[in-house]
Amino acid sequence: MPSGYYKRKLKGFFEKCSNCSKKYYIYQYEKGKRKFCSKKCFDISQKGKLGWNKGISLTEKHKENLSKAWNYNKHLKGIEHLRKLAKLRIGKKREPFSKSWRENISLSHKGKISPRKGIKLTEETIKKIKKARARQILPVKDTSIEVKIQNFLKLLHLEFMTHYWMRNIQHSYQCDILIPKQKGISQKTIIECDGCYWHGCPICNLTPHKDLLKLKMNDNDRTKELIEKGFRVIRLWEHDIRKMEVNEFKGRLNGLQ
């Protein structure tokens, strides 16, 4: 145990509930503050009781002070204005920024140099950034196709890891699913759930995004490097996963299909 560290034991005792007379344990600091064993008992005890301010008549001076404190513009007019705006906005999308506004913004940035321009990162800082990135799990939420494959693996009683950092290859990255060697799996297997839009599915033929070529090159490089390191890589398209059943997935995993 480190120096200066001590564990404080809180002393307590049993008390009777004011409603059901059941014994319940409380700590010293709760003495006098708690009279009921649960919220249910407290609610039962409050039934039929009048509010603390019921029947109290206000004095004229008190009424005058309240009327002075009330401000229509501050308390009510502002709320009415917000309600009107809310009614106008129902079913309407936010209007895009005007051309003049965008032109003004671009003009204000012209001639300005980024504070990071020309700064070269040292090898130590690059290593630190890479280490920090390896600890991050991105994306934070798994996609629906990834969740479906994970559920299939659970049904087949197979151990797996999600978003494992593959650091032993040149193009290091976080794989979607890694299945280690186990009963029924003779080779380390990586499953990649490729979205049809982001990875450029040739069957779906969706409109390509600007980073598609770079992403495809990275996918091919990573697959080659992983195979060289002794991994088996299974790449599944989004449209296939959506129609896929457990038996079909089992066949793909065993190399039957």
N, C-alpha and C positions, 0 to 999 in steps of 0.2 A: 504493500500500500504506500503511495507517495507521501512525503512529509507534508504536514499541514492539512491532510485529508482525514476526515472523520465521518462516521455515519451517525446521523442523529435519529434516535428512536423516539417516535411520537407516542406518548402514553394516552390511553383512552379508557373508556368504561361503558357499561351498558345502561341504557335508559328506557323507560316505558313510553310508548307512543300515546299521545293525548287522545287519539281517536280510537285505535283498535287495541290498545294496551299490549301490543306486541313489543318484545325487547329488541332493541337495535343498538349497534356499536357506534359510538362517536368519539372524536378526539377532544383533547382539552380545550383547544381554541374554539370548538363548536358549542361549548357549554353555554347555555342560556340563549343561544341563537336558534337552535333547532329543537322542535317539539314533536315532530312527526317523522315516522319511519320512511315515508315515501310521499311523492307529489299527489298521488291518488288520495291518500289520507288527508292531506292538507286541503285539497279541493272539496272533499266531503264535509270537512269541518267549516268551510266558508259558505256552504249552501244555506240560503235563507237569511244570511246576514246582510244588513244594509251598509252602504258605502259610508266612509268616515265623514263625507261632506253632505250627506243626505239630510235635508230638513234644516240646514243652517242658512239663515237669511242674511244676505249681505247688507251692510250699512250703506247709506247714501254716498258717503265719502269714498268708500271702496268702489262703488259703481262708477263714480266720476273718474277715479284713477284708471279703471279698466277701459272706459270709453276714450280717455285721452291717449292711452297706450295703443289703442287700435288705430291702424292707419290703412285706409282703403287701398291706396296706391301700392303700398308695400305688401299687404297680406292677401288681398283678393284680386286686384287688377292684374298683377303679375301672373297669377294662376290662370285667370281667364284668357290672357294673351297666349300663354303656353298651350292651353286647350284648343284655341282657335288654330294655332300653328299645326298642332297634331292632327286636327281634322283635315286640314289642307294637304298634309303630307301622306295621308292614307292612300295606299295603292300607287304612289308615285316614287320613282327612283330619284336619287340625288342628281341634280343637274351637273353636267361636266363643267370644268373650269373654262371660262371664256378665252378666246384667242388672244385678246389684248392682255389678259392677266398672265397667260403663259409667256407671251413675248416680253413683258416687263420682268418676269422672273429670270428668263434666259439672258436678258440684257444686263441685269444686276450681277449675274455670275460671270459675264464675259471679262476677260483680262485677269481674273483672279486665279491664282495658282494654289493648288491643293497643298495643305500643310505637310502631307506625306510624300509629295512628289520629290524624287531625287534621293530619298532616304533608302539606303541599302541595308537590309537586315543581315546581321551576322549569323554564322552557322549555329551558334549557341541558341540564339533567339528562335531560329527556324526549328531546331530540335525541341525547344520548349513548347512552341505552338503545336507541333506534331503530337507531342505527348498529351497536351491538353485536349486536342481534338480526339485522340484515341479514347479518352475517358468519357467524352460526350456520347450520348445515344441519340442519333438522329435518323429518322424523324422520331419525335416524342411519342406519337401515336402510330401504331401499326395500321397498314392499309387493310381493306376488307379482304383482298386476295391473300395477303400474308396470314391473316387470322384464320382463313379457311384452311390453308395448308397446315398451319399449326394445329388446328383441331383434328385434321386427318392423322397427323403424327401421334397425337394423344390417343386417338381411337386404336391405332396400331401398336400402342404401348412402346413407343420409341423415344429415347432420350434425345433432346436437341437443345441448341443454344441459339438465341436470336441476337442479331446485330453484333456478332463477334468480330473484333478487329483483326483482320488478316495482315499482320505486320511483317511476315517472312517473305513477302513478294515486293517487287519494285514499285508497282502501283498499289500501295497499301490502301485498304478501305474496309468498311463494315459490311459484311455479307448479310443477306436477309436471314438465312437459316443454315446452321452448321450441325450436321449429324455425326457424332463421333463413332468410332468402331464399337460394335456391340453385337449381341446375338441377332443374327439375320442381316447385319451390315458389316461386310468384310473390309470395306474401304471407306475412309473419311469422305463424307459427301456434303457438298454445298448446293443448296437450292436457292435459285434467284427467281423471284416473282417479278417479271418485267411488265410494267404498264404499257399498253399498246401505244399510247400517245407519247410518253416520255422516251421510250426505247425504240420507237419507229417500227411498228409491226408491219411487215410487207403485205399481209393479208387484209388487215383493216384499212391500210393506206390512208391514214389521217394526215391533216395538214402539218408539215414538219415545223418544229420550233427552232430557234436560232442556234441552240447548243446541241442539236441532234447528232451531227457528225462527230463532234468531240466525244460525246457520250458513247456512241457506237464503237469508236476506236478504243476507248477506255475499257468497255465491256469485253472486246476481243482480246486486248492485251492481258487483262486480268484473268480471263478464262485460260489462255495459253500458259501463263505463269503458274496458275494453280494446278493445272494438269501436270506441268513439269515437276512440281513439288509433291506429286503423288495424291492429289485430291481428285475426286470425281465431281464434275460440275453438271448440274441439271438446270437448264433454263426453261422456265414455263411462261407462256404468254398469258396475258390477262383474260383474253376471250376463251382460252382453253380451260383456265382455272374456274371460271364462272360456270361452265357446263360440266366440269369434272365431278366424278363420284369417287368414293373411297377405293373401290376395287380397281378403277382405272389408274388412280394415283399409285396404288400398291404395285401395279404392273410396271409403271414408269420407274418406280424406285428400284424394283428388282431387275430392271433392264429387259422386261418382256415386250414392252411396246416402244 
